[in-house]
Amino acid sequence: MSGLLRGIARIRNAPVLRGSTVTQRANIATRPAKDKFGPAETIIGLTVFSFTILGPSGWVLANLENYKKKGTAESE
């Protein structure tokens, strides 16, 4: 099995078989931000982010019994 994996690794590392490679560069800023965010903007951003992530899962958990009833009604 290890011979098979070594063979696959050799094929993946062969420059002829890979074709041309595209180099990627990240846009990294080395200066501080032009406009600093204040505490109010930070709190608003974190609140919106939290509701975006936790809102749908909270909705599903709050209505879990309704979803269970829908599933059993359709199967009858």
Secondary structure, DSSP 8 states (H G I E B T S, - for coil): -HHHHHHHHHHHH-HHHH------------S--SS---HHHHHHHHHHHHHHHHHHHHHHHHTHHHHHHHHHHHH-
